[in-house]
Amino acid sequence: MEKVFKEMYVKLYNLGVYLRNRWHDQRHFKKLQKNLQRRLKRSDKRLCDNYAKKVFGHKKYASSLYTYTLINGEFKEGWVPVRFFFDVVIPNTSMAHAKLGGFKTLSSMMFRSEAFPNLLYFMGGNFYDIDYNPIPLSQVEDKLFSENKRVVYKQNSSGSGQGVRVYDREHFSLQEIISEGVLQRYVEQHDFFNAFSSSGVATIRIFTVSEINEEGEALISVRGSYLRLPRENDTHVISTSAVKVPIDKKSGVLGDWGCLPSWIKIDKHPDSNVTFSGLKIPMWKECIEKVRTLHRKASYLGSIGWDVIVSKTNEVEVMEMNSVCPDIAVIEALQGPCFSDLHWEKYANTRRV
């Protein structure tokens, strides 16, 4: 009897999750159609539905395909739905280790690199340096501001620009650091990015994938990239307001157009009016090599979304990495299909936790 009740509970729980996700997806897509002022063709909807069922095993994965198709004006085989990526791909390619990416306090330990501008960690109510030596409260401010005018505080598991605060010495208070996280140097970005917006630091999102070949070598490939630009008066990139511009992964050249959070296409930054087309990211090859080198040190993570920036002194700084939920929506919509050669659909009938 206990087994029957347990099975019933699991079925009801899964049904609840399915209905909630379906409501969310429908609401999101209605809003998208309103923003873009066009509707998905019935023939394209059928293509998405059939592809989701045939390739990924369920129609529930069609919602991302609707989005990609509406944005691009046509359906493309090879696209990977966001929900399939989160529900199925990550559990099979990174397994439980993906959760490590939510702990910004572990980056020094995981990657053994000075590429991150980390200064201190706050864990278990105490401060630690990047070698995990405890720091007395009386020394914290000096450790942070003796060589830095500003620092950035990021909470563990923060994302989309939430849980991030910028402090100078005058406004810093130990009492405000209550959640575990990392305190980083505020990076003075390259003038290339200041031309778009000087109020906040931009970030370059680079998506890498790890594959282990038969010889046991980690093959790290870049699958897509885009520039995230803050809006006027934002101190950092916030997903609900940031402008996203695709970057050619080979050349580092910006695309002809980017998009607002509403997915409305634009060809220049709405505040500075700087045009995107043809501009090249400085130190692009170094950016790519930096994240590929770091991913090799954690090749057990199947996919990582990296946020990097180039400083005024031409240094490539890695602001953070994300393996918990490295969103593929933007690169699939703007540059995809990006993963078709990996054949992730092979995991359609498996699900690990």
C-alpha positions in Angstrom: 0.0 0.0 0.0 2.8 2.4 0.8 4.4 1.8 -2.6 1.1 2.5 -4.3 0.7 5.8 -2.4 4.3 6.8 -3.2 3.8 6.1 -6.9 0.5 8.1 -6.9 2.3 11.0 -5.1 5.0 11.0 -7.8 2.5 11.0 -10.6 0.5 13.8 -9.1 3.7 15.8 -8.4 4.9 15.4 -12.0 1.5 16.3 -13.3 1.6 19.5 -11.2 5.0 20.4 -12.5 3.9 19.7 -16.1 0.8 21.9 -15.8 2.7 24.7 -14.1 5.4 24.7 -16.8 2.8 24.6 -19.5 1.0 27.6 -18.1 4.3 29.5 -17.8 5.3 28.6 -21.4 1.9 29.6 -22.8 2.0 32.9 -20.9 5.6 33.6 -22.1 4.8 32.8 -25.7 1.6 35.0 -25.8 3.7 37.9 -24.5 6.4 37.2 -27.1 3.9 37.3 -30.0 2.5 40.6 -28.6 6.1 42.0 -28.4 7.0 41.0 -31.9 3.5 41.8 -33.3 3.2 38.6 -35.2 1.8 35.1 -34.7 3.3 31.7 -35.3 2.0 30.1 -38.5 -0.1 26.9 -38.0 2.2 25.0 -40.3 5.3 26.0 -38.2 3.5 25.1 -35.0 2.8 21.6 -36.4 6.4 21.3 -37.4 7.5 22.2 -33.8 5.0 19.8 -32.2 5.9 16.9 -34.4 9.7 17.5 -34.0 9.4 17.7 -30.2 7.4 14.4 -30.1 9.6 12.6 -32.6 13.0 13.8 -31.5 12.7 14.6 -27.8 9.8 12.3 -26.9 7.1 14.8 -25.8 5.2 17.7 -27.1 5.9 19.6 -23.9 9.3 20.5 -25.3 7.8 22.3 -28.3 7.5 25.7 -26.5 11.1 26.7 -27.0 10.8 25.6 -30.7 7.9 28.0 -31.0 10.0 30.8 -29.6 13.0 30.1 -31.8 10.8 29.8 -34.9 8.9 33.0 -34.3 12.1 35.0 -33.7 13.8 33.6 -36.9 10.7 33.5 -39.1 11.3 29.8 -39.9 11.7 26.4 -38.3 15.2 24.8 -38.2 16.0 21.2 -37.4 18.6 20.7 -34.8 17.4 23.2 -32.2 17.5 22.0 -28.6 14.5 23.0 -26.4 15.5 24.8 -23.1 13.4 22.6 -20.9 14.8 19.4 -22.5 18.3 20.8 -21.9 17.6 21.5 -18.2 15.5 18.3 -17.5 17.4 15.8 -19.5 20.8 17.0 -20.9 22.4 18.5 -17.8 21.5 15.5 -15.6 23.1 13.2 -18.1 26.2 15.1 -19.1 27.1 16.9 -15.8 24.9 14.9 -13.3 25.0 16.2 -9.7 28.3 18.0 -10.3 26.4 20.7 -12.2 25.3 22.1 -8.8 28.9 23.0 -8.0 28.5 26.0 -10.4 26.0 27.5 -8.0 28.7 28.0 -5.4 30.8 31.1 -6.4 32.8 30.4 -3.2 34.2 27.3 -4.8 35.7 28.8 -8.0 39.3 29.0 -6.6 39.2 25.4 -5.5 37.6 24.1 -8.7 39.7 25.9 -11.3 42.9 26.8 -9.5 43.2 30.0 -11.4 43.7 33.7 -10.9 41.4 34.4 -13.8 38.6 35.3 -11.4 38.9 38.7 -9.7 38.0 37.2 -6.4 39.1 38.8 -3.2 37.3 37.2 -0.3 34.7 34.5 0.3 31.9 34.7 2.9 31.0 31.2 4.2 29.4 29.9 7.3 29.3 33.4 8.9 33.1 33.9 8.4 35.3 35.6 5.8 38.1 33.7 3.9 40.8 34.6 1.4 41.0 32.9 -1.9 43.2 30.2 -0.4 40.4 29.6 2.2 42.3 31.0 5.1 40.0 32.7 7.7 40.2 36.5 7.9 39.4 38.4 11.1 36.5 40.8 10.8 38.8 43.7 11.7 40.9 43.1 8.5 38.0 42.6 6.0 37.7 46.2 4.9 41.5 46.6 4.4 41.6 43.4 2.4 38.9 44.7 0.1 39.7 48.4 -0.3 43.4 48.8 0.3 44.0 48.4 -3.5 40.4 48.8 -4.8 38.0 51.7 -5.0 35.0 49.5 -5.5 34.2 45.8 -4.9 31.3 43.6 -6.1 29.4 41.2 -3.8 27.7 38.2 -5.4 25.7 35.7 -3.5 25.9 32.0 -4.1 23.3 30.8 -6.6 22.6 34.4 -7.7 21.8 34.8 -11.3 20.2 37.1 -13.9 21.9 40.1 -12.2 20.0 39.4 -8.9 21.9 39.1 -5.6 24.7 41.4 -6.9 25.8 44.7 -5.2 28.5 47.2 -5.8 30.2 48.9 -2.9 32.8 51.6 -2.3 34.5 51.9 1.1 32.2 54.6 2.3 29.0 52.6 1.8 30.4 49.1 2.6 29.0 47.5 5.8 29.8 44.1 7.2 26.3 43.8 8.4 25.0 43.7 4.8 27.0 40.6 4.0 24.7 38.0 5.4 24.5 35.4 2.6 27.3 33.2 1.5 29.0 34.5 -1.6 32.1 36.1 -3.1 33.6 39.6 -3.0 35.4 40.6 -6.2 37.5 43.4 -7.5 35.4 45.9 -9.6 36.8 45.5 -13.1 37.4 48.6 -15.1 36.3 47.5 -18.5 38.0 48.2 -21.9 37.0 51.4 -23.6 35.3 49.2 -26.4 32.6 48.4 -23.9 32.4 51.9 -22.4 31.4 53.2 -25.8 28.1 51.3 -25.3 27.6 52.0 -21.6 30.0 53.3 -19.0 27.6 53.2 -16.1 28.0 49.4 -15.6 30.3 46.5 -16.6 29.3 44.5 -19.7 29.9 40.8 -19.9 30.6 38.4 -22.7 28.7 35.1 -22.4 30.6 32.2 -23.9 29.0 28.7 -23.9 31.4 25.7 -23.9 30.8 22.0 -24.0 33.1 19.2 -22.8 33.3 15.8 -24.6 35.6 13.0 -23.6 37.0 11.0 -26.5 38.1 7.4 -26.6 41.6 8.3 -25.7 40.3 10.0 -22.5 41.0 13.5 -23.7 38.7 16.4 -22.9 37.6 18.1 -26.0 36.3 21.6 -25.2 34.3 23.4 -27.9 32.8 26.9 -28.0 29.1 26.6 -29.1 27.9 30.2 -29.0 28.6 33.6 -27.6 26.9 37.0 -27.1 27.6 40.3 -25.6 25.4 41.5 -22.7 25.3 45.2 -22.4 23.8 47.0 -19.3 21.3 49.9 -19.7 21.9 53.4 -18.6 22.3 53.7 -14.8 22.6 49.9 -14.3 25.8 49.1 -12.3 25.9 45.6 -13.8 24.2 43.4 -16.3 20.6 42.7 -15.3 18.8 40.1 -17.5 15.5 42.0 -17.3 17.0 45.1 -19.0 20.2 44.1 -20.7 20.8 44.2 -24.4 22.1 41.0 -26.0 24.2 41.0 -29.2 25.4 37.8 -30.9 29.2 37.4 -31.4 30.7 35.3 -34.2 32.6 32.6 -32.3 35.4 32.5 -34.8 36.1 36.1 -35.5 34.7 37.9 -32.4 32.7 40.3 -34.6 29.3 41.5 -33.4 26.2 40.6 -35.4 24.2 43.2 -37.4 21.5 43.3 -34.7 20.9 42.4 -31.1 17.8 42.2 -29.0 16.1 43.7 -26.0 14.7 41.4 -23.2 11.4 41.4 -25.2 13.3 39.9 -28.1 12.6 43.0 -30.2 15.5 43.4 -32.6 17.7 46.5 -32.6 20.8 47.5 -34.5 22.3 49.9 -31.9 22.4 50.4 -28.2 19.2 52.2 -27.2 21.0 54.6 -24.8 24.3 55.4 -26.5 23.1 54.8 -30.1 26.4 52.9 -30.9 25.8 50.6 -33.8 26.7 46.9 -33.4 27.5 45.7 -36.9 31.1 45.0 -37.7 32.6 45.8 -34.3 35.1 43.3 -33.0 35.5 42.2 -29.4 39.1 43.1 -28.2 41.3 40.1 -27.1 38.7 37.7 -28.6 41.1 34.8 -29.1 42.4 35.2 -25.6 38.8 35.1 -24.2 38.2 31.9 -26.0 41.4 30.3 -24.9 40.9 31.4 -21.3 37.5 29.6 -21.0 38.6 26.5 -22.9 41.6 26.2 -20.6 39.4 26.6 -17.5 36.8 24.1 -18.7 39.5 21.5 -19.2 40.2 21.7 -15.5 36.5 20.8 -14.8 35.8 18.6 -17.9 33.4 16.5 -15.8 30.9 19.4 -16.3 29.3 18.8 -19.7 28.4 22.4 -20.3 29.3 25.8 -18.8 28.2 29.3 -19.5 31.0 31.8 -18.8 30.8 35.5 -18.1 34.0 37.3 -19.0 35.1 40.8 -19.7 38.2 42.5 -21.0 39.8 45.1 -18.7 41.3 48.5 -19.5 44.7 46.8 -19.4 43.7 44.1 -21.9 43.3 41.4 -19.2 40.6 38.7 -19.7 38.7 38.6 -16.4 36.3 35.7 -15.7 33.5 37.1 -13.7 31.7 33.8 -13.0 30.7 30.5 -14.5 27.4 28.7 -14.6 26.9 25.0 -14.9 23.6 24.8 -12.9 21.4 26.5 -15.5 23.6 27.8 -18.4 20.7 29.2 -20.4 20.9 28.1 -24.1 17.9 30.1 -25.2 19.8 33.2 -26.5 22.4 31.3 -28.5 19.9 28.9 -29.9 17.5 31.7 -30.9 20.2 34.1 -32.3 22.9 31.6 -33.6 21.4 28.1 -33.5 21.2 25.3 -34.0 24.4 25.2 -31.9 24.4 21.6 -30.6 22.9 19.4 -33.4 26.2 17.4 -33.9 26.1 16.3 -30.2 22.9 14.3 -30.7 21.6 15.1 -27.2 18.3 13.6 -28.3 19.8 10.2 -27.4 19.0 11.0 -23.8 15.3 11.5 -24.6 14.3 8.2 -22.8 16.6 8.7 -19.9 16.5 11.0 -16.9 19.0 11.0 -14.0 18.8 12.9 -10.7 
